[in-house]
Amino acid sequence: MANIRKISELAGVSVATVSRVLNHPETVSEETRNRILKVIEEVNYVPNSIARSLSTNRTSTIGLIIPNILNPLYPSIAKGVEDVFYKKGYNILLSNTENDAKREKDSIEMLLSKKVDGLIICSSILERADFDTIIRQKVPLVLLGDYIEDADINVVYTDYLLGAYMATNHLIKTGCKTIAHISGPMNRKPSVEKLEGYKKALLEAGYKYDEEYVIEGDNQIGGGHLALKKILKKKGKPDAIFVANDLMALGVIEAIKVSGYAVPDDIAVVGFDDIDVASLIEPKLTTVTHPVYRMGLTAARLLLDNITNEEEDCFKQKIFIQPMLKVRKSCGYDNRIEEIFS
């Protein structure tokens, strides 16, 4: 089997030149590069990835940690990440944490032990101190869908408070007087911000905030179904419900129908995320949309910039992406011009 020294002899160049073609081809002239690549192809040379990682101190792998592989948001994010790194010759190690803090810590430890060149962590539930290991090891890191105050970490984030405010305010404008909220797990920053956006819209409109109309869900379809049942039992029928994510909204719509009510005639529903199925159910779900694929692309580009930047004090960025309201039939809004242009 040919090795790098044999390649150098056949191409009439030094071993160092062959190494540069394999690792930094842009530093070698086109003529020399093409000659070496032709020899590599002729002898069917396969570079030793372990040896390369030892010489370059890189493994050409990155870690992607997601909280729930079954949630339709995360495959779109993963595709955005992969579309960037695949073109650069990187492999992605994917870890699913099932929204469990211990599993997330274990995933980080495992990926660091494999010497990944960087990490993208989606919707982390860890605390500031939990990231000290990554920061101390100077492993490039991007948080996606969450942020940590005063931490020198790259962030790609959606303005959840604004999105929840827009959703609730829209229900108010349609004439709904009693608006309930099914939140996500309240140990998560996005859930807290969505609740704050909901409260802000109510109070600005002169509505009373009633905490008994707020039920904590689990971001799953079944959790939405159960939360709606609790609201009906606890407070009776509201005019509308703002649901913290679309999966729970699907469960809410089903539970409304099972309870003998109609959407939106009896109870209007607005979700958050705009997953694909939101436009396929009946009635089609009004929801807050944010570009998760583009968020994946953005996170990947940020991470790649940090990996390839040789300066230790590489500038960290916090990118906040604005959400939009996509109006469909589930909110009971007759004038659907907003849907056409959203």
SEDO-430818 format. One record per residue (C-alpha): y, x, z. Coordinates in steps of 0.5 Angstrom, whole numbers, padded with zeros to 4 digits, always signed. Layout:
N
YXZ...
//
This chain:
342
+0000+0000+0000+0007+0003-0002+0012+0004+0004+0019+0006+0004+0018+0013+0002+0014+0012-0004+0019+0007-0006+0025+0013-0006+0020+0018-0010+0019+0013-0015+0026+0011-0016+0029+0018-0015+0033+0016-0009+0033+0018-0002+0030+0014+0004+0037+0012+0007+0039+0009+0000+0033+0005+0000+0034+0002+0007+0041+0000+0005+0038-0004-0001+0034-0007+0004+0039-0009+0009+0046-0008+0006+0045-0009-0001+0053-0009-0002+0054-0002+0000+0050+0001-0006+0052+0001-0013+0049-0005-0018+0046+0000-0022+0042+0004-0017+0040-0003-0013+0037-0006-0019+0033+0001-0020+0030+0000-0013+0029-0007-0014+0025-0006-0020+0021-0001-0017+0020-0005-0011+0018-0011-0015+0013-0007-0019+0009-0004-0013+0009-0011-0010+0013-0008-0004+0013-0012+0003+0018-0010+0008+0016-0009+0015+0020-0014+0019+0018-0011+0026+0020-0004+0023+0027-0007+0020+0028-0010+0026+0028-0004+0030+0032+0000+0026+0037-0005+0025+0037-0008+0032+0036-0015+0029+0031-0020+0027+0034-0024+0022+0032-0030+0026+0036-0035+0030+0034-0040+0035+0036-0048+0035+0035-0052+0041+0036-0060+0041+0035-0065+0046+0030-0070+0042+0027-0069+0036+0026-0076+0034+0033-0078+0035+0036-0078+0027+0042-0074+0029+0038-0068+0030+0035-0067+0023+0041-0068+0020+0044-0062+0024+0038-0058+0023+0039-0059+0016+0046-0056+0016+0044-0050+0020+0038-0049+0016+0043-0049+0009+0047-0044+0012+0042-0039+0014+0037-0040+0009+0041-0037+0004+0042-0031+0008+0035-0029+0009+0034-0032+0016+0029-0036+0020+0030-0041+0025+0026-0042+0031+0027-0049+0033+0026-0052+0040+0026-0059+0043+0027-0060+0050+0026-0067+0051+0033-0068+0055+0030-0064+0060+0034-0058+0064+0028-0054+0066+0025-0054+0059+0032-0052+0056+0032-0046+0061+0025-0044+0059+0027-0045+0051+0033-0041+0052+0029-0035+0056+0023-0036+0050+0028-0035+0045+0032-0029+0048+0025-0026+0049+0024-0026+0042+0030-0022+0041+0034-0028+0036+0040-0026+0033+0044-0032+0036+0043-0039+0039+0046-0046+0037+0045-0051+0043+0046-0058+0041+0048-0063+0047+0046-0058+0053+0045-0061+0060+0046-0054+0063+0052-0052+0068+0057-0046+0066+0052-0042+0071+0046-0043+0066+0049-0039+0060+0051-0033+0064+0044-0030+0062+0046-0031+0055+0053-0028+0056+0051-0022+0059+0046-0020+0054+0052-0021+0049+0048-0026+0044+0052-0030+0040+0052-0037+0042+0055-0044+0039+0055-0050+0043+0054-0056+0039+0056-0063+0041+0058-0061+0048+0063-0056+0051+0064-0052+0058+0071-0052+0060+0074-0045+0061+0068-0041+0058+0068-0036+0052+0063-0040+0048+0064-0042+0041+0064-0050+0041+0063-0055+0035+0065-0062+0038+0066-0069+0037+0072-0073+0040+0068-0078+0044+0073-0081+0048+0077-0083+0042+0071-0086+0038+0070-0090+0044+0077-0092+0044+0077-0094+0037+0070-0098+0038+0073-0102+0044+0080-0103+0041+0077-0106+0035+0073-0111+0039+0079-0113+0043+0083-0114+0036+0078-0118+0033+0079-0123+0039+0073-0121+0044+0075-0122+0051+0069-0120+0055+0067-0113+0053+0061-0110+0056+0059-0102+0055+0052-0099+0055+0053-0092+0057+0049-0086+0055+0046-0082+0061+0052-0081+0066+0050-0073+0067+0052-0072+0060+0059-0070+0058+0059-0075+0052+0057-0081+0056+0063-0080+0061+0068-0079+0055+0065-0085+0052+0066-0089+0058+0073-0086+0059+0075-0088+0052+0072-0095+0053+0076-0096+0060+0082-0093+0056+0082-0099+0051+0081-0104+0056+0087-0102+0061+0092-0101+0055+0090-0108+0052+0091-0111+0059+0084-0113+0060+0081-0112+0067+0075-0106+0068+0069-0109+0071+0064-0104+0073+0059-0109+0073+0059-0110+0066+0057-0102+0065+0050-0101+0065+0047-0094+0064+0042-0093+0059+0038-0087+0056+0040-0087+0049+0033-0090+0047+0032-0096+0043+0028-0099+0049+0033-0097+0054+0038-0101+0050+0034-0107+0050+0033-0107+0058+0040-0105+0059+0042-0112+0055+0037-0116+0059+0040-0113+0066+0047-0115+0063+0045-0122+0062+0042-0123+0068+0047-0119+0072+0054-0122+0069+0052-0127+0064+0053-0127+0056+0059-0122+0054+0063-0123+0048+0061-0116+0045+0058-0110+0047+0060-0103+0046+0054-0099+0046+0054-0091+0047+0049-0090+0041+0046-0093+0035+0039-0092+0038+0041-0097+0044+0045-0101+0039+0038-0103+0035+0035-0105+0042+0041-0109+0044+0041-0113+0037+0033-0114+0038+0034-0116+0045+0040-0121+0044+0036-0125+0038+0030-0125+0043+0035-0128+0048+0036-0134+0044+0043-0131+0042+0046-0129+0035+0050-0123+0033+0055-0123+0032+0057-0130+0033+0055-0130+0040+0055-0123+0042+0059-0118+0037+0056-0111+0038+0059-0104+0036+0055-0097+0036+0056-0090+0036+0053-0085+0031+0052-0088+0024+0045-0086+0023+0042-0088+0017+0038-0095+0019+0045-0097+0022+0047-0100+0015+0040-0102+0014+0039-0107+0019+0041-0114+0019+0047-0115+0021+0049-0109+0019+0051-0105+0025+0059-0103+0026+0059-0096+0029+0063-0090+0030+0061-0084+0025+0062-0077+0026+0059-0072+0020+0053-0069+0024+0051-0065+0018+0058-0062+0017+0057-0060+0024+0051-0057+0023+0054-0053+0017+0060-0051+0022+0056-0049+0028+0052-0044+0023+0058-0041+0020+0061-0040+0027+0055-0037+0029+0054-0033+0023+0061-0030+0023+0059-0028+0030+0053-0024+0028+0056-0020+0023+0062-0019+0026+0061-0012+0029+0067-0012+0034+0065-0014+0041+0071-0018+0043+0070-0023+0037+0074-0029+0037+0071-0035+0040+0073-0042+0037+0073-0049+0039+0073-0054+0033+0074-0061+0035+0072-0066+0029+0075-0073+0029+0070-0079+0029+0072-0086+0024+0070-0093+0025+0065-0096+0020+0066-0103+0020+0060-0108+0018+0058-0115+0020+0055-0114+0027+0062-0114+0030+0064-0121+0027+0070-0118+0023+0071-0123+0017+0076-0118+0013+0071-0112+0011+0076-0108+0008+0076-0103+0013+0068-0102+0011+0070-0101+0004+0075-0095+0005+0071-0092+0011
//
